[in-house]
Amino acid sequence: MAARTSPTDRQRRLGAEVRKMRMSAGVTAESAAAILGVDRGKISNIESGARPISPERIRTLAGACSSTDERFVDALADMARPSQRGWWEQYRTSLPHGLGDVAELESHAVRMRAAYAIHIPGLLQTTDHALALFRAVVPPLPEHEVAMRLTHRLQRQHVLEEPNPTPYICIVHEAALRMQFGGKTVARGQLYHLAKKAEQPNVRLLVIPFTAGVFPGAGQTVFYAEGPVPQLDTVQIDNSHGPDFLHSEDQLSKYRAHLDWMEQIALEPDQSRDFIHRIARQL
């Protein structure tokens, strides 16, 4: 199997988990190569995500590493299984690579949790709101890229609309609700849209009012994607240079605690929807 020129975050994650499993068992790269019947150099490529590994080889290596967590091994084998190209792959060469990684992460999550202090969640944005954001990028984006980013964002939102939609718990701070991106008319439409989406059975929208006081974190967007097993959870953080993906248990534990804290101080769903409507009426 040929090496990849630019592995996705999901492919890099699989490789990292293979390396972690091998290292935890004290199996050398040379031994792993012999077990799998490949060259020593291919082990390094597999563990960096640059070269694919088959589900059968995942199970062979897991057996050699005496891995007894069947659910974890099954999940790794599923990650290694060749799949149909996701819709996001059509944008890989025309949009920043990280945008495809975010869409792929959302597509494979079994449950999603998120917290937004300044922005409206991308999965719940209106067309007008998203356009206002894409036209406020530095340096400015050409109109054809604005159009591609908008189409990409709207396609991402389908994860909440599918026959078996992914459960989504989203915490939004009052500051984000009062931002008038695109002007009052756009902001009002966005708020009513947000309240409407919150009525979906798979969406739990919670608002943190100014009066709730302090909460942990730096106020950045936090997206927590739960995998088929807890070891494969991922945290994604937005930055001006693009998305960052965090996988270590310390990081996962930290952001779980952040989200737990924020959920505790947020308004209940019904109260949150009423709160959003009040702000919309004030515009």
Rosetta blueprint (number, residue, H / E / L):
1 M L
2 A L
3 A L
4 R L
5 T L
6 S L
7 P L
8 T L
9 D H
10 R H
11 Q H
12 R H
13 R H
14 L H
15 G H
16 A H
17 E H
18 V H
19 R H
20 K H
21 M H
22 R H
23 M H
24 S H
25 A L
26 G L
27 V L
28 T L
29 A H
30 E H
31 S H
32 A H
33 A H
34 A H
35 I H
36 L H
37 G L
38 V L
39 D L
40 R H
41 G H
42 K H
43 I H
44 S H
45 N H
46 I H
47 E H
48 S H
49 G L
50 A L
51 R L
52 P L
53 I L
54 S L
55 P H
56 E H
57 R H
58 I H
59 R H
60 T H
61 L H
62 A H
63 G H
64 A H
65 C L
66 S L
67 S L
68 T L
69 D L
70 E H
71 R H
72 F H
73 V H
74 D H
75 A H
76 L H
77 A H
78 D H
79 M H
80 A H
81 R L
82 P L
83 S L
84 Q L
85 R L
86 G L
87 W H
88 W H
89 E H
90 Q H
91 Y H
92 R L
93 T L
94 S L
95 L L
96 P L
97 H H
98 G H
99 L H
100 G H
101 D H
102 V H
103 A H
104 E H
105 L H
106 E H
107 S H
108 H H
109 A L
110 V L
111 R E
112 M E
113 R E
114 A E
115 A E
116 Y E
117 A L
118 I L
119 H L
120 I L
121 P L
122 G H
123 L H
124 L H
125 Q L
126 T L
127 T H
128 D H
129 H H
130 A H
131 L H
132 A H
133 L H
134 F H
135 R L
136 A L
137 V L
138 V L
139 P L
140 P L
141 L L
142 P L
143 E H
144 H H
145 E H
146 V H
147 A H
148 M H
149 R H
150 L H
151 T H
152 H H
153 R H
154 L H
155 Q H
156 R H
157 Q H
158 H H
159 V H
160 L H
161 E L
162 E L
163 P L
164 N L
165 P L
166 T L
167 P L
168 Y E
169 I E
170 C E
171 I E
172 V E
173 H E
174 E H
175 A H
176 A H
177 L H
178 R H
179 M L
180 Q L
181 F L
182 G L
183 G L
184 K H
185 T H
186 V H
187 A H
188 R H
189 G H
190 Q H
191 L H
192 Y H
193 H H
194 L H
195 A H
196 K H
197 K H
198 A L
199 E L
200 Q L
201 P L
202 N L
203 V E
204 R E
205 L E
206 L E
207 V E
208 I E
209 P L
210 F H
211 T H
212 A H
213 G L
214 V L
215 F L
216 P L
217 G L
218 A L
219 G L
220 Q L
221 T L
222 V E
223 F E
224 Y E
225 A E
226 E E
227 G L
228 P L
229 V L
230 P H
231 Q H
232 L H
233 D L
234 T E
235 V E
236 Q E
237 I E
238 D E
239 N E
240 S L
241 H L
242 G E
243 P E
244 D E
245 F E
246 L E
247 H L
248 S L
249 E H
250 D H
251 Q H
252 L H
253 S H
254 K H
255 Y H
256 R H
257 A H
258 H H
259 L H
260 D H
261 W H
262 M H
263 E H
264 Q H
265 I H
266 A L
267 L L
268 E L
269 P H
270 D H
271 Q H
272 S H
273 R H
274 D H
275 F H
276 I H
277 H H
278 R H
279 I H
280 A H
281 R H
282 Q H
283 L L
